Amino acid sequence: MPRIAPLDLSHADSQTAAALAAAKGKLGMLPNLFTTLAQAPAALHGYLNLADTLGRGRLNARQREVVALAVAQANGCGYCLSAHSLLGKGAGLNGAELLAARAGRSAEGEQPIAELALRLLERRGRLSDAELLAAREAGLDDGLILEVVAQVALNVLTNFTNNLAHTDIDFPPVSVAL
């Protein structure tokens, strides 16, 4: 049972109702995360705007899902693991790749992104000069490094929200245990 209930849509202001309707139209469903975030319209709009903006960045959908899965596993967020396992499949990750991404491992071209995401999370952004150099030597330029930072931040927002709220999982459930 949620500790923070999803917003009753009849109580949503016009901007929040429009944002939720647009999200439902885009996704074909209205995730419980969105209606939970809607309790604080600024949080919902901030999340939706950042997610939309990052979706037009240089990280492709598959890479964004690798980050989301690694961060969700590290933060023990069952809701996000469930959602991003489904989204990851849609982005082309197979079952083994989903599990690998949760452990911070991925296909060769995505491995530096997965490693950086976990290092940023574990060290709260305080990477050493050597760790930053390693990311660069692995092929990530400063722009990609900062996109990974933003993607980690976006996922921490949803992980923390769901872990705090105990959001009901409305995706095929995935266990936090590997």
N, C-alpha and C positions, 0 to 999 in steps of 0.2 A: 504494500500500500504506500502510495507516495507520501512523503513528508511535506512536500510543497505541491499542492494540487495544480493541475493544469487550469489555465484560465477558462472560465465558462465563456464561450464565444458570445453569448448575449450581453456580456459585460465589457466587451472589447470596444475601445474607441474606434473611430472611423479609419484612422491610419493603420492601426494594428489589425483591424478586421481586413482591410485591403491587403496588407502584407501577408497575412495568413492565407487569404483566398488565393493570392498569387502563388504562394509556396505550394498550396494544395494543387493548383492547376499545373504547376511545373513538375511536381513529384508524383501526382496521381493519388496522394494521400497527405494527411496532415500529421506529421510525427508528433508524438507526445512531448518531445524535447521542445518543439516550437511553441506549443501551447503553455508549456511550463515557463519558458523564457518570456512569454507574453505577459506574465504577471508583472514584469518590469519592461514595458515597451522599449525603453532605451536599450536594454540588454538584447532584446529580440532584434531590433533594427540594426544595432551594432553588429551582431552576429551575422545577420543576413547580408548586410552590406560588405562586411569583410569576406565572407564566404564567396559572394558573387565576384568581388574584385579579384580575389586569389584564383578563382576559376578561370580568369582571363590572363593569368600570369604565365610565366615560363614553365612552371611545373605542370606536367600533364596529369590527367585524371588518375592514371595508375600510380604515378609518383606521389600524388596527394594522398591516395589511399594507403600507400606504404607508410607514410608519415602518420596518418590517422591511426592505423592499426598498431604501430609501434608505441605511440604515445598512450593510446587507450589501454594497451596491455600493461605498460609501466605504471599507469595510474589505476589499474584494476577497475576499469569502467565497463561493466557488462553491457550497458545500453549501447555505448559507442562501439564495442567489439561486435555486437550483433548488427548494428546499422552498417558499419564499415565493412564487415564481412560480405554483406549483400551488395553494397556499393562496389567493393573491390572486385567481386565476381563480374559485375557489370563493366568494370574498367579493364577486364581481361586477366585478373589474377586467378589461377587455379587453386585447388585446395591446399596443395603443398606450399604454394607461394603465399597464400594467406597466413598459414602457420609460420612460415619463415619471416614474413613482415612483422608479425606480432613479436617475434624474438629479435627484431632489429637486423634481420638478414634479408637480402633480396637479390634479385638478378644483378649481374655485374654492373650494369649502368645505373642501377638504383641503389646499390650498396652504399656509396658515399652519402647519399641523401638519408638513408635509414640510420647509418652510424651517426651522422651529424645531428639528426633529430633526437636520438637517445642521449648523446653527449650534452646537448643543450639542455635537455630536461633534467638529466642527472646532476649537472653542474650549475643549473639555474642560470645558464647563459655565460658563465665565467670560464670560457675555454682558455687554455694556455696558448701562448704564441705557437707552440709546436702543434697543438691540436688544430688551430686555425690554418696553419701552413699545410697540415696533412689534408684537410678538406680541399684546399686550393690545389694541392698536388694531385688529388684524386679527380680533378676536373671541374670543381665548383668555383665559379667566379663570385665576386662579392655580391652581385645581384641575386644569384641563386641562393647563396648563403642566407641573405636577408629574407628571401621568400620562404626558406625553410623555417627561419625564426618565426615569421608571421604564421605559417601553417601550424607550427607547434603551439603558438599562443592561442590560435583559434580552437585547436583541439583540447587544450587545457581548459579553456572556457567551458566547452561542452562536457568534458570529463568531470570537472568539479561540480558543474550544475547537476548532472545526473547522479553523481555520488552523494551530493548533499540532499537532493530532492527525492532520491529513490524513485526516479521516473519509471513508470511502467514501460516495459520493453514491448514495442509494437512492431518488431522485426523478428524473423526467425531467431530464436535465442541461441547465443553462443556462450559457452562457459568461459570464465576468466582463467580457469586452470588450463595450462598447456598440456 
